[in-house]
Amino acid sequence: MKRLLSLAGLIGLALSFLVAAPAQAAGSLPCDIYGAAGTPCVAAHSTVRALYSSYNGPLYQVKRSDGALADIGLLSPGGVANAAAQDSFCLNATCIINQIYDQSPRHNDLTIEAAGGAGAADVGAPANALPVSVGGHTAYGLEISSGMGYRNNHTSGVAVNGQPEGMYMVASPTHVNGGCCFDYGNAETNNQDTGNGHMDAVYLGLRCEFGGCNGGGPWVAADLENGLYQSNTGTQASDPGPGAIPYVTAMLNNNGQNHFALKRGNSQTGSLTTTYSGSEPTVKSGYSPMHQEGAIVLGTGGDNSNADVGSFFEGVMTAGVPSDAADNAVQANIVSVGYGGSNGVPGGTLNPGSSISLRATTACCTTRYIRHANGDAVTSVISGSSSTLDKNDATWIIRPGLANSSCVSFESKNYPGDYLRHSNYQLHRQPFDGSALMANDATFCPAAGNSGSYTSFQSYNYPGYYIRHYNATVYIARDGGGTNPWDTPNLWADDTTWEVTGPWA
């Protein structure tokens, strides 16, 4: 499919998420770094930014519910995605990510994956499910739910039959499961499991196939087909995984013959940690040498095992194994662009992109704020002395309503892509799965406060039901007449009225 014209803007990428930084010099982005080190990129995929300093083409293509297509480009060469172009094109409609373009000269573009040995044909990820901040600008990551995935079985330059290669992806450890398999990398060319060593892809998730994994995960592993390997024996007992940070850099290097290495890092700060460096797997045969076939997969296993979930922001594959120095420089660049920094608009308002907190106004509870805890929406006392975690849990980013852009949705500050939604009247924090039901459940329309001041939020798909706190739990509730205890008219007006404040985080 031909690419449409890229949509360019005039605003450059702010490289720091606290202050403006000078323009980056040529050769400073990941594929420039790897190319200069003699291991050029053969694939470079991202929905949020350029991976070459000179790149000025499209990042991805969206498909609207009426079938229309648009390519989403950059605000400036080597910069961040032009999310406003997507917002304009998809206004009052639904869009999926239809194609992810390869920024490398190889043009190994990814399209929605066809059926395979372990999964039916996939569907495209919703284009607006994962708004994040990159260098102070809003961009959209790729949020994979079960049954979604992307692939290219006819690539150029990707390692085959034991050739050396490296790869990394920036993903989110907060949106994972134990399904198989949230992968990015080298896979079979026929969507089937063709045997040990026929894959070479980096994985992030909660799957622990060999038992004895340390900590609760998620873990970075190598999917080498018929095994997710944290080491040559499968398990890496010394590594508990990155924990619940918003973004992780996950790296895999494999010489294709007798050695592979795994690295991970916090994509917002710090350096890489090597979690394994040693021989190919020894618990099963067939991995030394490797037998890669050269397809590229994103979001599923090699045979389209698609029971996984995950969040993807950027990733590359290289010809040859990168040096430690090159990997370290790439990690430094990833940190420098400011994943998850300021949203670029003032806080404390209902304007899209604004970070806010929601304070209860009932006389009993004016120190309590809506926060998420174990996936449920509750109210808790939050103050200046509260923990960083509590303050993050009580901070939300205003997004245009997922079902109606004239209303709002509340994205979790510390769980990118997760939203407040009601289910059986109770509010929860859940990842957006692209369904119309969740879009409706996660959309709330602001109105004058039912108590006569501040703001109330009416459910988009349950008219007359408003966000209410009741016994420290948060529901949608109507003013009497229901069978649920939280529908009581006692204090209903006060309990459904909220002050929109500046964010605690």
Secondary structure, DSSP 8 states (H G I E B T S, - for coil): ---------S-----SSSS------TT-SHHHHHHHTT--EEEEEESSB-SSTT--S--EEEEETTS-EEEE-BSSTTSBB-HHHHHHHTTTS-EEEEEE---STT---EEE---BTTB---B--BTTSEEEEETTEEEEEEEE-TTB-EEESS-SS---TT--EEEEEEE-TTS--SSS--EEEEE-SSSS---TTS-EEEEEES--TTS--SSS--EEEEE-SS-EESSTTS--TT-----S-S-EEEEEEE-SSS-EEEEEEETTSS--EEEEEE-S-SSSSS-SS-----EEEESS-TT------EEEEEEEEEES---HHHHHHHHHHHHHT-BT---SS-SSSSSTT-EEEEEE-SGGGTTEEEEEETTEEEEEE--TTS-HHHHHHT-EEEEE-SS-TTSEEEEESSSTTEEEEEETTEEEEEE--S-HHHHHHT-EEEEE-TTSSSEEEEESSSTT-EEEEETTEEEEE-SS-SSSGGG-STTHHHHT-EEEE----
